[in-house]
Amino acid sequence: MTASLVKSDPQLRTLTDPDITLQDVIKSLPKECFKQNAVKAWTGAIINVLMVALGYVAIVNSPWYLLPLAWIFTGTALTGFFVIGHDAGHRSFAKKRWVNDVVGHLFMMPLIYPFHCWRILHNFHHTHTNELDVDNAWRPFDGAEYESLDPVIRTVYELIRGYFWWVGSIVHWANLHFNWTTFDEKDKGDVKLSIGVVVVFAAIAFPTLIYFTGIWGFVKFWLIPWMVYHFWMSTFTIVHHTASDIPFQPTEVWNAAEAQLVGSVHCKYPGWVEFLCHDINVHIPHHVSTAIPSYNLRMAHQSLKDNWGQYVYEREFNWALMKEISEECHLYDSEKAYRSFKDHRAAKRD
């Protein structure tokens, strides 16, 4: 299986061979990649619970000058909770649907993330990855859409597409996951259940926490670790499909194989982050097939490198990467993939 990478503009990564399909890529993966292992799944979940517990022990016992380290560790471990719920949402944690639903609700509940709401919206993202005007995750506005925004919304967009990317997932969470009227009728029962679960949890847990520890206790034990979780959530999700050489495509030319294989990014993070977050950064095989459990992602990634190596996009999490995304990847450009706010304003003046 061979194909060529388009570099008509030095930035763009696209496929030219129309015969390549996503099924071609999936069929190239070893069958072992799709095999669920209950021992691995539950061991990962138990270790994750222990890591979160360890983090809270550190928060309780740390002097003030070590609290930031305890918060970072705990928030990162809580990100692992989300990833376990993520596997459950894709039905790759367990074979029985009800087990996945229970696990998904339990692990996402402390993050106040309605499980079914997220599951439905996230599956939509997988179906329409990097499809312009359709994808619901980090889709860039074009210049005209940007100019038509209310000034307040435009400012928010500028912030989260810039150096405040790390709060982007909070906006996504609050804006899309709590309004059941936007979901299909067939899903509204599940959606209302998940919203009810997190509302009841918050209504009990938050007042109890404040009663025993005060407002500072709420900030110390929940809010700051939750913000650390959203730092990683925002960072992982924007890096997964955003780079100055990865274009979003209009529906009429969008191609599933291109979007999932070429339009997804494998990013290397510090080992402790990858461990606590169950290899969520090994993202290309996950977009090739959501049926691959998190503990098999590295095996699948190696297979993709062996068979489709010219398309496997690998980056490293560092300041240069986030600077590129924050300064260049702002608005959709049909020729260059992205246009920065600076270039957009300069073009308006000309």
Residue frames relative to the residue before (quaternion, step in Angstrom):
aa qw qx qy qz dx dy dz
M 1.0000 0.0000 0.0000 0.0000 0.00 0.00 0.00
T 0.0870 0.7998 -0.5857 0.0987 3.54 -0.58 1.13
A 0.0406 0.7674 -0.6393 0.0271 3.51 -1.25 0.49
S 0.3710 -0.7325 0.5264 0.2205 3.53 -1.24 0.28
L 0.3997 -0.7152 0.5349 0.2064 3.50 -1.19 0.69
V 0.3647 -0.7426 0.5217 0.2084 3.54 -0.75 1.06
K 0.0384 0.7704 -0.6359 0.0254 3.57 -0.96 0.87
S 0.0836 0.8206 -0.5580 0.0915 3.58 0.90 0.91
D 0.6851 0.1642 -0.1425 0.6953 3.51 1.23 -0.66
P 0.5559 -0.6484 0.3801 0.3550 3.63 -0.80 0.83
Q 0.6549 0.5359 -0.3136 0.4308 3.58 1.23 -0.29
L 0.7035 0.5463 -0.2841 0.3548 3.58 0.96 -0.78
R 0.1534 -0.7600 0.6282 0.0654 3.54 -1.02 0.94
T 0.2404 0.7642 -0.5632 0.2027 3.58 -0.41 1.22
L 0.4572 -0.6506 0.5294 0.2958 3.56 -1.32 0.27
T 0.2489 -0.7616 0.5736 0.1703 3.56 -1.14 0.58
D 0.6309 0.5453 -0.3406 0.4343 3.60 1.10 -0.58
P 0.2908 -0.7978 0.5004 0.1691 3.63 -0.33 1.18
D 0.6055 0.5882 -0.3526 0.4039 3.59 1.22 -0.30
I 0.5623 0.5853 -0.4032 0.4227 3.59 1.19 -0.27
T 0.0529 -0.7930 0.6069 0.0060 3.55 -0.81 1.01
L 0.6418 -0.5108 0.3939 0.4148 3.53 -1.26 0.29
Q 0.6128 0.5535 -0.3501 0.4422 3.58 1.08 -0.65
D 0.5839 0.5642 -0.3714 0.4503 3.59 1.10 -0.62
V 0.6747 0.4886 -0.2873 0.4727 3.54 0.95 -0.91
I 0.6555 0.5177 -0.3144 0.4509 3.58 0.90 -0.91
K 0.6741 0.5118 -0.2978 0.4416 3.59 0.93 -0.90
S 0.6251 0.5497 -0.3435 0.4349 3.59 1.17 -0.44
L 0.5940 0.5891 -0.3594 0.4134 3.60 1.24 -0.32
P 0.5310 -0.6148 0.4662 0.3505 3.62 -1.03 0.67
K 0.5667 -0.6164 0.4253 0.3435 3.57 -1.03 0.74
E 0.5719 0.6144 -0.3753 0.3932 3.58 1.16 -0.58
C 0.5654 0.6214 -0.3800 0.3869 3.58 1.16 -0.56
F 0.7325 0.4391 -0.2230 0.4701 3.57 1.08 -0.73
K 0.5252 0.6655 -0.3976 0.3510 3.58 1.28 -0.16
Q 0.3014 -0.7522 0.5617 0.1671 3.56 -0.78 1.06
N 0.1146 -0.7752 0.6202 0.0347 3.53 -1.10 0.83
A 0.3506 -0.7806 0.4784 0.1972 3.57 -0.26 1.27
V 0.6222 0.5453 -0.3472 0.4416 3.59 1.03 -0.75
K 0.6732 0.4822 -0.2988 0.4744 3.58 0.89 -0.90
A 0.6516 0.5292 -0.3215 0.4382 3.58 0.93 -0.88
W 0.7365 0.4167 -0.2406 0.4754 3.59 0.76 -1.02
T 0.5906 0.5457 -0.3718 0.4638 3.59 1.11 -0.55
G 0.6479 0.5148 -0.3108 0.4676 3.56 0.98 -0.86
A 0.6574 0.5096 -0.3105 0.4601 3.57 0.98 -0.83
I 0.6651 0.4999 -0.3053 0.4632 3.60 0.93 -0.89
I 0.6413 0.5107 -0.3252 0.4714 3.59 0.93 -0.86
N 0.6390 0.5353 -0.3246 0.4469 3.57 0.99 -0.83
V 0.6376 0.5119 -0.3232 0.4764 3.59 0.98 -0.84
L 0.6570 0.5069 -0.3087 0.4649 3.58 0.96 -0.84
M 0.6456 0.5166 -0.3247 0.4592 3.59 1.01 -0.75
V 0.6366 0.5007 -0.3279 0.4863 3.59 1.03 -0.76
A 0.6395 0.5179 -0.3250 0.4660 3.58 0.96 -0.84
L 0.6348 0.5220 -0.3207 0.4708 3.58 0.99 -0.83
G 0.6361 0.5353 -0.3232 0.4521 3.55 1.01 -0.81
Y 0.6880 0.4699 -0.2902 0.4708 3.57 0.93 -0.84
V 0.5749 0.5449 -0.3771 0.4799 3.59 1.13 -0.53
A 0.6533 0.5102 -0.3080 0.4669 3.56 0.99 -0.85
I 0.6424 0.5166 -0.3314 0.4590 3.60 0.96 -0.81
V 0.6586 0.5184 -0.3100 0.4487 3.59 0.93 -0.90
N 0.8095 0.3465 -0.1394 0.4530 3.57 0.85 -0.98
S 0.5578 0.6351 -0.3933 0.3617 3.60 1.21 -0.19
P 0.4548 -0.6165 0.5527 0.3279 3.57 -1.13 0.59
W 0.7164 -0.4924 0.2725 0.4123 3.56 -1.18 0.52
Y 0.6922 0.5029 -0.2921 0.4275 3.59 1.00 -0.80
L 0.6874 0.4277 -0.2918 0.5093 3.61 1.26 -0.16
L 0.4258 0.7282 -0.4504 0.2925 3.57 1.27 -0.11
P 0.6264 0.5390 -0.3759 0.4192 3.66 0.86 -0.72
L 0.6466 0.5037 -0.3272 0.4702 3.61 0.99 -0.75
A 0.6522 0.5056 -0.3140 0.4695 3.59 0.99 -0.82
W 0.6433 0.5187 -0.3211 0.4626 3.59 1.00 -0.78
I 0.6561 0.5129 -0.3148 0.4554 3.57 0.92 -0.92
F 0.6602 0.5010 -0.3107 0.4654 3.58 0.90 -0.89
T 0.6961 0.4823 -0.2843 0.4493 3.59 0.80 -1.00
G 0.6637 0.5044 -0.3066 0.4595 3.58 0.93 -0.85
T 0.6414 0.5072 -0.3188 0.4793 3.56 1.09 -0.71
A 0.6402 0.5075 -0.3208 0.4792 3.59 1.03 -0.76
L 0.6319 0.5155 -0.3292 0.4759 3.59 1.08 -0.69
T 0.5664 0.5647 -0.3828 0.4624 3.58 1.17 -0.49
G 0.5971 0.5528 -0.3456 0.4674 3.56 1.14 -0.62
F 0.5727 0.5632 -0.3756 0.4623 3.60 1.11 -0.63
F 0.6583 0.5076 -0.3148 0.4582 3.56 0.90 -0.92
V 0.6653 0.5118 -0.3181 0.4407 3.60 0.91 -0.88
I 0.6091 0.5205 -0.3553 0.4815 3.60 1.06 -0.63
G 0.6490 0.4943 -0.3080 0.4895 3.58 0.99 -0.81
H 0.5953 0.5754 -0.3325 0.4518 3.54 1.16 -0.72
D 0.6585 0.4781 -0.3062 0.4940 3.60 0.91 -0.88
A 0.6417 0.5226 -0.3262 0.4568 3.57 0.98 -0.82
G 0.6471 0.5330 -0.3123 0.4468 3.57 1.02 -0.78
H 0.7028 0.4140 -0.2514 0.5210 3.55 1.17 -0.61
R 0.4443 -0.7157 0.4238 0.3330 3.58 1.35 0.12
S 0.5131 0.6430 -0.4255 0.3772 3.60 1.13 0.56
F 0.5205 0.6153 -0.4322 0.4046 3.61 1.25 0.07
A 0.8017 -0.0045 0.0543 0.5953 3.58 0.87 -0.97
K 0.5740 -0.6144 0.4232 0.3374 3.55 -1.23 0.42
K 0.7008 0.4370 -0.2644 0.4980 3.59 1.12 -0.61
R 0.5120 -0.6796 0.4336 0.2968 3.55 -0.81 1.03
W 0.6647 0.5172 -0.3286 0.4274 3.60 0.86 -0.88
V 0.6108 0.5313 -0.3540 0.4683 3.60 1.10 -0.63
N 0.6420 0.5154 -0.3186 0.4697 3.57 0.94 -0.85
D 0.6652 0.5085 -0.3102 0.4502 3.58 0.93 -0.86
V 0.6614 0.4941 -0.3110 0.4708 3.59 0.93 -0.85
V 0.6612 0.4980 -0.3037 0.4718 3.58 0.89 -0.94
G 0.6519 0.5292 -0.3187 0.4397 3.57 0.90 -0.89
H 0.6777 0.4790 -0.2929 0.4748 3.57 0.91 -0.89
L 0.6736 0.5126 -0.3103 0.4327 3.61 0.86 -0.90
F 0.7416 0.4226 -0.2417 0.4615 3.58 0.86 -0.91
M 0.6973 0.4376 -0.2895 0.4884 3.61 1.10 -0.49
M 0.4995 0.6940 -0.4040 0.3251 3.58 1.24 -0.44
P 0.6886 0.4716 -0.3221 0.4468 3.68 0.77 -0.80
L 0.6598 0.4879 -0.2956 0.4891 3.57 1.25 -0.42
I 0.3662 -0.7387 0.4661 0.3208 3.58 1.37 -0.09
Y 0.4270 0.6732 -0.4778 0.3691 3.55 0.98 0.93
P 0.3353 -0.7502 0.5302 0.2092 3.64 -0.50 1.12
F 0.4509 -0.7608 0.3986 0.2429 3.55 -0.35 1.30
H 0.7336 0.4210 -0.2664 0.4621 3.59 0.61 -1.06
C 0.5925 0.5571 -0.3710 0.4483 3.60 1.04 -0.66
W 0.6723 0.4763 -0.2897 0.4870 3.54 0.89 -0.96
R 0.6471 0.5491 -0.3315 0.4123 3.61 0.83 -0.97
I 0.6899 0.4836 -0.2814 0.4593 3.57 0.84 -0.98
L 0.6904 0.4683 -0.2826 0.4736 3.58 0.86 -0.93
H 0.6581 0.5115 -0.3149 0.4539 3.58 1.00 -0.76
N 0.6278 0.5160 -0.3408 0.4727 3.59 1.01 -0.70
F 0.5992 0.5432 -0.3513 0.4716 3.58 1.13 -0.64
H 0.6235 0.5328 -0.3306 0.4670 3.58 1.01 -0.80
H 0.6637 0.4979 -0.3153 0.4606 3.60 0.93 -0.81
T 0.6576 0.5108 -0.3110 0.4582 3.57 1.02 -0.73
H 0.8069 0.2316 -0.0832 0.5369 3.58 1.07 -0.74
T 0.1251 0.8379 -0.5222 0.0981 3.59 1.05 0.72
N 0.8602 0.0064 -0.0482 0.5077 3.55 -0.87 1.07
E 0.4326 0.6510 -0.4961 0.3780 3.56 1.11 0.69
L 0.4347 -0.7407 0.4543 0.2367 3.53 -0.46 1.26
D 0.8363 0.1623 -0.1719 0.4947 3.57 -1.05 0.92
V 0.7110 0.4194 -0.2619 0.4999 3.62 1.24 0.04
D 0.6479 0.5220 -0.3221 0.4516 3.60 0.81 -0.98
N 0.2871 -0.7867 0.5258 0.1488 3.58 -0.98 0.84
A 0.6633 0.4769 -0.3062 0.4887 3.61 1.24 0.22
W 0.8540 -0.1323 0.0413 0.5015 3.57 -0.57 1.23
R 0.2505 0.7643 -0.5499 0.2253 3.58 1.00 0.78
P 0.3443 -0.7508 0.5188 0.2206 3.62 -0.75 0.95
F 0.4243 -0.6524 0.5594 0.2855 3.56 -1.14 0.63
D 0.3949 -0.6492 0.5672 0.3175 3.56 -1.22 0.37
G 0.7460 -0.4384 0.2619 0.4274 3.55 -1.28 0.23
A 0.6752 0.4978 -0.3005 0.4538 3.58 0.90 -0.92
E 0.6517 0.5077 -0.3133 0.4684 3.58 0.96 -0.85
Y 0.6336 0.5385 -0.3140 0.4582 3.55 1.01 -0.84
E 0.6876 0.4840 -0.2830 0.4614 3.58 0.90 -0.93
S 0.6742 0.5095 -0.2981 0.4439 3.60 1.11 -0.60
L 0.5048 0.6789 -0.4144 0.3354 3.59 1.24 -0.22
D 0.5672 -0.5289 0.5045 0.3794 3.52 -1.28 0.48
P 0.6031 -0.6073 0.3660 0.3653 3.64 -0.90 0.83
V 0.6481 0.5098 -0.3300 0.4595 3.59 0.98 -0.75
I 0.6636 0.4902 -0.2983 0.4800 3.58 0.93 -0.91
R 0.6250 0.5410 -0.3364 0.4511 3.57 1.02 -0.77
T 0.6507 0.5118 -0.3126 0.4659 3.57 0.99 -0.83
V 0.6332 0.5181 -0.3249 0.4743 3.58 0.99 -0.83
Y 0.6439 0.5210 -0.3170 0.4620 3.57 0.95 -0.89
E 0.6540 0.5141 -0.3133 0.4581 3.59 0.92 -0.88
L 0.6606 0.5186 -0.3129 0.4436 3.57 0.96 -0.83
I 0.7555 0.4001 -0.2389 0.4605 3.58 0.75 -1.01
R 0.6363 0.4585 -0.3483 0.5134 3.60 1.24 -0.16
G 0.6752 0.4442 -0.2862 0.5147 3.56 1.30 -0.01
Y 0.8379 -0.2324 0.1576 0.4681 3.54 -1.04 -0.79
F 0.6271 0.4599 -0.3644 0.5124 3.59 1.26 0.25
W 0.1693 0.8100 -0.5385 0.1588 3.58 1.13 0.68
W 0.6438 0.5941 -0.3128 0.3671 3.58 1.04 -0.79
V 0.6720 0.4107 -0.3276 0.5220 3.62 1.24 0.05
G 0.3867 0.7616 -0.4571 0.2479 3.59 1.26 0.00
S 0.6734 0.4994 -0.3120 0.4470 3.59 0.94 -0.80
I 0.5780 0.5574 -0.3867 0.4535 3.61 1.18 -0.42
V 0.6361 0.5117 -0.3190 0.4815 3.58 1.00 -0.83
H 0.6466 0.5210 -0.3057 0.4659 3.58 0.96 -0.93
W 0.6566 0.5236 -0.2931 0.4570 3.59 0.92 -0.97
A 0.7347 0.4377 -0.2437 0.4574 3.57 0.74 -1.05
N 0.7116 0.5012 -0.2602 0.4180 3.57 0.98 -0.85
L 0.8098 0.3383 -0.1351 0.4600 3.59 0.99 -0.79
H 0.7564 0.4959 -0.2095 0.3716 3.59 1.01 -0.70
F 0.7284 0.4471 -0.2451 0.4576 3.61 1.18 -0.12
N 0.6321 0.5015 -0.3388 0.4840 3.60 1.25 0.10
W 0.2227 -0.8277 0.4995 0.1258 3.58 -0.03 1.28
T 0.5523 0.6280 -0.4033 0.3712 3.62 1.17 -0.34
T 0.6458 0.5322 -0.3243 0.4410 3.61 1.19 -0.39
F 0.6268 0.5447 -0.3330 0.4467 3.60 1.26 -0.18
D 0.6224 -0.5362 0.4144 0.3917 3.56 -1.24 0.46
E 0.6407 -0.5604 0.3687 0.3734 3.54 -1.14 0.71
K 0.6606 0.5353 -0.3126 0.4235 3.58 0.96 -0.85
D 0.7159 0.4463 -0.2433 0.4786 3.59 1.20 -0.50
K 0.4993 0.7162 -0.4114 0.2616 3.58 1.19 -0.39
G 0.6012 0.5595 -0.3688 0.4353 3.60 1.06 -0.60
D 0.6710 0.4829 -0.2848 0.4853 3.56 0.92 -0.93
V 0.6475 0.5360 -0.3136 0.4417 3.55 0.97 -0.91
K 0.6739 0.4884 -0.2959 0.4688 3.59 0.87 -0.93
L 0.6075 0.5499 -0.3492 0.4545 3.58 1.05 -0.72
S 0.7013 0.4756 -0.2780 0.4525 3.58 0.80 -1.00
I 0.6301 0.5078 -0.3345 0.4829 3.58 1.01 -0.76
G 0.6481 0.5279 -0.3136 0.4505 3.57 0.97 -0.86
V 0.6289 0.5488 -0.3342 0.4378 3.59 0.99 -0.83
V 0.7290 0.4199 -0.2653 0.4710 3.61 0.77 -0.95
V 0.6079 0.5402 -0.3610 0.4565 3.60 1.09 -0.60
V 0.6617 0.4878 -0.3078 0.4790 3.60 0.91 -0.87
F 0.6309 0.5310 -0.3340 0.4566 3.58 0.96 -0.84
A 0.6877 0.4756 -0.2853 0.4684 3.58 0.84 -0.98
A 0.6545 0.5331 -0.3136 0.4349 3.59 0.99 -0.84
I 0.7025 0.4154 -0.2589 0.5166 3.58 1.16 -0.54
A 0.7295 0.4720 -0.2572 0.4230 3.58 0.73 -1.10
F 0.6987 0.4959 -0.3030 0.4172 3.59 0.80 -0.93
P 0.6781 0.4575 -0.3193 0.4785 3.66 0.79 -0.83
T 0.6273 0.5338 -0.3403 0.4537 3.59 1.04 -0.73
L 0.6534 0.5115 -0.3048 0.4675 3.56 0.95 -0.90
I 0.6763 0.4830 -0.2907 0.4743 3.57 0.92 -0.89
Y 0.6226 0.5528 -0.3439 0.4342 3.60 0.99 -0.78
F 0.7690 0.3764 -0.1986 0.4769 3.58 0.85 -0.95
T 0.8109 0.2623 -0.1240 0.5082 3.62 1.03 -0.63
G 0.4927 -0.6674 0.4315 0.3545 3.59 1.24 -0.17
I 0.7221 -0.4141 0.3187 0.4534 3.54 -1.34 0.05
W 0.6405 0.5205 -0.3372 0.4530 3.58 0.96 -0.81
G 0.6211 0.5392 -0.3435 0.4534 3.59 1.05 -0.68
F 0.6224 0.5297 -0.3311 0.4716 3.57 1.05 -0.77
V 0.6655 0.4885 -0.2932 0.4822 3.56 0.95 -0.90
K 0.6995 0.5062 -0.2619 0.4311 3.55 0.86 -1.04
F 0.7959 0.3521 -0.1609 0.4655 3.57 0.81 -1.01
W 0.7965 0.2518 -0.1615 0.5254 3.61 1.09 -0.46
L 0.7305 0.4767 -0.2912 0.3927 3.59 0.53 -1.13
I 0.7113 0.4472 -0.2907 0.4578 3.61 0.74 -0.93
P 0.6424 0.4805 -0.3505 0.4833 3.67 0.88 -0.68
W 0.6235 0.5343 -0.3306 0.4653 3.59 1.08 -0.72
M 0.6432 0.5053 -0.3205 0.4777 3.59 1.03 -0.73
V 0.6166 0.5202 -0.3426 0.4816 3.59 1.06 -0.70
Y 0.6111 0.5384 -0.3397 0.4704 3.57 1.00 -0.81
H 0.7065 0.4520 -0.2819 0.4659 3.59 0.83 -0.90
F 0.5358 0.5750 -0.4183 0.4553 3.60 1.14 -0.38
W 0.7065 0.4390 -0.2694 0.4854 3.58 0.81 -0.96
M 0.6216 0.5450 -0.3436 0.4454 3.58 0.98 -0.80
S 0.6758 0.4798 -0.2850 0.4816 3.58 0.89 -0.92
T 0.6784 0.5027 -0.2945 0.4476 3.56 0.89 -0.95
F 0.6559 0.5063 -0.3204 0.4591 3.58 0.81 -0.95
T 0.7365 0.4600 -0.2633 0.4203 3.57 0.69 -1.06
I 0.6705 0.4664 -0.3343 0.4703 3.61 0.95 -0.65
V 0.6615 0.5025 -0.3134 0.4600 3.60 1.00 -0.76
H 0.5610 0.6441 -0.3807 0.3542 3.60 1.07 -0.68
H 0.8431 0.0972 -0.0037 0.5289 3.61 0.91 -0.83
T 0.6479 0.5216 -0.3142 0.4575 3.60 1.22 0.20
A 0.2934 0.6939 -0.6228 0.2109 3.52 -0.88 1.07
S 0.6276 -0.5761 0.3676 0.3729 3.56 -1.14 0.52
D 0.7296 0.3813 -0.2405 0.5143 3.61 1.23 -0.22
I 0.6043 0.5075 -0.3793 0.4832 3.62 1.20 0.40
P 0.1750 -0.8267 0.5263 0.0948 3.60 -0.34 1.17
F 0.3729 -0.5991 0.6451 0.2930 3.51 -1.33 0.47
Q 0.2097 -0.8012 0.5525 0.0943 3.58 -1.04 0.73
P 0.5140 -0.6155 0.4929 0.3376 3.60 -1.07 0.69
T 0.6767 -0.5361 0.3274 0.3840 3.55 -1.15 0.67
E 0.6719 0.5382 -0.3129 0.4012 3.58 0.91 -0.86
V 0.7687 0.2834 -0.1853 0.5426 3.62 1.15 -0.39
W 0.4218 0.7221 -0.4589 0.3000 3.59 1.28 -0.02
N 0.0918 -0.7932 0.6020 0.0042 3.56 -1.01 0.91
A 0.4778 -0.7160 0.4281 0.2754 3.58 -0.67 1.10
A 0.6587 0.5071 -0.3227 0.4526 3.59 0.89 -0.87
E 0.6522 0.5134 -0.3076 0.4652 3.55 0.98 -0.85
A 0.6836 0.5033 -0.2939 0.4393 3.57 0.85 -0.98
Q 0.7505 0.4198 -0.2321 0.4545 3.57 0.80 -0.98
L 0.7375 0.4056 -0.2344 0.4865 3.61 0.92 -0.84
V 0.7750 0.3408 -0.1765 0.5020 3.57 0.71 -1.09
G 0.7324 0.4552 -0.2332 0.4495 3.57 1.06 -0.73
S 0.6257 0.4873 -0.3503 0.4983 3.58 1.26 0.27
V 0.2807 -0.7866 0.5403 0.1023 3.55 -1.08 0.80
H 0.2386 -0.7065 0.6470 0.1591 3.53 -1.11 0.82
C 0.0310 -0.8144 0.5790 -0.0244 3.57 -0.61 1.13
K 0.3164 -0.7521 0.5524 0.1704 3.55 -0.87 1.00
Y 0.0990 -0.7770 0.6215 0.0135 3.55 -0.88 1.08
P 0.6803 -0.4258 0.3522 0.4815 3.62 -1.20 0.08
G 0.6248 -0.6075 0.3465 0.3471 3.56 -0.98 0.88
W 0.6540 0.5206 -0.3296 0.4389 3.60 0.97 -0.78
V 0.6173 0.5240 -0.3419 0.4770 3.59 1.15 -0.61
E 0.6605 0.5025 -0.3089 0.4646 3.58 0.89 -0.90
F 0.6416 0.5227 -0.3221 0.4598 3.60 1.02 -0.78
L 0.7122 0.4575 -0.2665 0.4608 3.58 0.76 -1.02
C 0.7518 0.3801 -0.1971 0.5015 3.59 1.12 -0.65
H 0.4946 -0.7261 0.3986 0.2631 3.58 1.20 0.60
D 0.6428 -0.5812 0.3208 0.3823 3.58 0.94 0.93
I 0.2052 0.7934 -0.5463 0.1730 3.60 1.02 0.71
N 0.5903 0.5895 -0.3540 0.4228 3.59 1.23 -0.45
V 0.6015 0.5133 -0.3634 0.4926 3.60 1.22 -0.38
H 0.0554 0.9119 -0.3985 0.0817 3.46 0.70 1.24
I 0.5688 0.6231 -0.4009 0.3570 3.60 1.06 -0.55
P 0.6899 0.4518 -0.3208 0.4658 3.67 0.74 -0.83
H 0.5991 0.5600 -0.3685 0.4378 3.59 1.09 -0.60
H 0.7026 0.4304 -0.2783 0.4937 3.59 1.05 -0.64
V 0.5617 0.5511 -0.3992 0.4705 3.56 1.18 -0.28
S 0.7800 -0.1272 0.0787 0.6076 3.58 1.04 -0.79
T 0.3539 -0.7490 0.5257 0.1935 3.57 -0.74 1.07
A 0.5496 0.6266 -0.3948 0.3866 3.60 1.24 -0.12
I 0.5586 0.6056 -0.3944 0.4071 3.61 1.24 -0.19
P 0.3701 -0.7280 0.5237 0.2424 3.64 -0.62 1.02
S 0.6571 -0.5501 0.3409 0.3865 3.57 -1.13 0.63
Y 0.6784 0.5036 -0.3044 0.4398 3.62 0.99 -0.74
N 0.6856 0.4324 -0.2946 0.5061 3.62 1.25 -0.05
L 0.4133 0.7468 -0.4546 0.2547 3.59 1.24 -0.02
R 0.6598 0.5131 -0.3297 0.4391 3.60 0.93 -0.77
M 0.6095 0.5331 -0.3439 0.4754 3.58 1.05 -0.69
A 0.6769 0.4867 -0.2864 0.4721 3.57 0.91 -0.93
H 0.6326 0.5365 -0.3357 0.4465 3.58 0.99 -0.80
Q 0.6495 0.5089 -0.3239 0.4630 3.59 0.94 -0.81
S 0.6313 0.5253 -0.3304 0.4651 3.58 1.03 -0.75
L 0.6450 0.5081 -0.3219 0.4713 3.58 0.98 -0.81
K 0.6363 0.5152 -0.3328 0.4679 3.59 1.00 -0.74
D 0.6623 0.5123 -0.3053 0.4536 3.58 1.01 -0.81
N 0.7896 0.3532 -0.1606 0.4755 3.58 0.94 -0.89
W 0.8035 0.1797 -0.0578 0.5646 3.58 1.09 -0.70
G 0.1125 0.8842 -0.4508 0.0478 3.52 1.22 0.61
Q 0.6461 0.5462 -0.3379 0.4124 3.59 1.00 -0.72
Y 0.7062 0.4443 -0.2591 0.4866 3.57 1.25 -0.35
V 0.5549 0.6205 -0.3967 0.3870 3.58 1.20 -0.34
Y 0.1766 -0.8140 0.5525 0.0294 3.53 -0.46 1.32
E 0.0049 -0.8190 0.5715 -0.0507 3.57 -0.46 1.22
R 0.0328 -0.7800 0.6247 -0.0145 3.55 -0.95 0.98
E 0.3049 -0.7164 0.5847 0.2279 3.55 -1.32 0.03
F 0.4674 -0.6801 0.4919 0.2776 3.54 -0.92 0.94
N 0.3017 0.7152 -0.5799 0.2474 3.54 -0.60 1.20
W 0.7178 -0.4487 0.3039 0.4372 3.54 -1.29 0.11
A 0.6192 0.5611 -0.3514 0.4223 3.60 1.00 -0.78
L 0.6457 0.5178 -0.3197 0.4612 3.59 0.98 -0.82
M 0.7111 0.4461 -0.2722 0.4704 3.58 0.79 -0.97
K 0.5949 0.5500 -0.3568 0.4651 3.59 1.14 -0.56
E 0.6341 0.5294 -0.3226 0.4622 3.58 0.98 -0.85
I 0.6877 0.4754 -0.2797 0.4719 3.56 0.84 -0.99
S 0.7170 0.4804 -0.2554 0.4358 3.58 0.87 -0.98
E 0.7552 0.3841 -0.2077 0.4889 3.60 1.11 -0.58
E 0.7754 0.3596 -0.1804 0.4867 3.61 1.14 -0.48
C 0.7561 0.4248 -0.2146 0.4493 3.60 0.91 -0.91
H 0.2091 0.8276 -0.4841 0.1925 3.55 0.51 1.23
L 0.8255 0.0533 0.0396 0.5605 3.57 0.64 -1.15
Y 0.5579 -0.6111 0.4480 0.3386 3.55 -1.15 0.67
D 0.0263 -0.7665 0.6417 -0.0045 3.53 -1.04 0.89
S 0.4362 -0.7454 0.4424 0.2417 3.58 -0.61 1.13
E 0.7302 0.4097 -0.2389 0.4918 3.60 1.16 -0.45
K 0.8089 0.2721 -0.1155 0.5082 3.58 0.96 -0.83
A 0.5539 -0.6053 0.3756 0.4310 3.59 1.29 0.21
Y 0.8123 -0.0613 0.0768 0.5750 3.59 0.68 -1.07
R 0.1357 -0.7320 0.6585 0.1098 3.49 -1.35 0.48
S 0.4204 -0.7050 0.5086 0.2599 3.57 -0.93 0.86
F 0.6360 -0.5002 0.4092 0.4218 3.57 -1.25 0.33
K 0.6280 0.5541 -0.3283 0.4370 3.57 1.00 -0.83
D 0.6880 0.4632 -0.2812 0.4828 3.59 0.88 -0.93
H 0.6189 0.5453 -0.3430 0.4494 3.57 1.04 -0.73
R 0.6798 0.4774 -0.2917 0.4743 3.58 0.89 -0.89
A 0.6303 0.5277 -0.3341 0.4612 3.58 1.04 -0.73
A 0.6508 0.5113 -0.3138 0.4654 3.58 1.00 -0.82
K 0.6233 0.5392 -0.3383 0.4543 3.59 1.06 -0.69
R 0.6718 0.5049 -0.2978 0.4529 3.58 1.02 -0.77
D 0.6367 0.5538 -0.3296 0.4234 3.59 1.10 -0.65
